[in-house]
Amino acid sequence: MLTRSLEKAKQAFLKKDVEATKAAHSVGAQEEHMQQKGQYIKSFVYGGLDGIITTFAVVAGVVGASLKPGIVLILGFANLIADGISMAVGDYLSTKAEKEYERAEREREIWEVENYPEGEKQELIELYMDKGLSKEDAKTMTSIISKDRKAWVDIMMVEELGIVESDESPLKNGIATFLSFGFFGFVPLIAYIISQFIPVVVEHTFLTASILTGVILFILGVVKVKITAQGWFKSGIEMLLVGGIAAAAAYGIGHLLSQIVQL
């Protein structure tokens, strides 16, 4: 078991707090790597970001073209379903392909270790020498590592191939992406749904949708720091700007095309 808290170590690094770093390395870490808590956070965050940005871009494009509010709902929900499925399938297939590649490479490494251990040892020696170890130290390291076949293969996967294996599920990744895309992509449409029942809201529908989208974009940007480890405020503003640029572009294109069509 690791004798340091990875999450606390990350926080200490962000604050450049040496004492906190020391404390983090003296704490038992049963939850380290956040495997169960944050295993699918990447699919959740990026699915949500793509969902809310693309849907709001559709809304902005329709408003820019001065089309009826009902068109927003038609195109918005069509985007939610079609793009949501596309994103989910893409995430599923890419994760599945990655897992298959990892499995194939591990099988090859195991076969080489079993059938040509001398060659694998020499590879590991050369890898450590490339990292700056002396030949003698590299040989010593290799001699120790090669006593445990699993550890040997694990290290060859990382050092030789640059593969860090994970236990992610392609299906769960796909589901997380679809649900996140649909949930957050629904946000820009809320104001338009309400306006169908409360006519007075119609005058401020786009403004309401913009505010809701901006707030959620900022929150998703803050959540994204779990992946990027950058400052939360910077990450939130960054996502807000990305969404704003996409919406502005969609609005401008919608307005331009409406003028061309009128001509």
Order of alpha helices (4+ residues) and beta strands (2+ residues): alpha-alpha-alpha-alpha-alpha-alpha-alpha-alpha-alpha-alpha-alpha-alpha
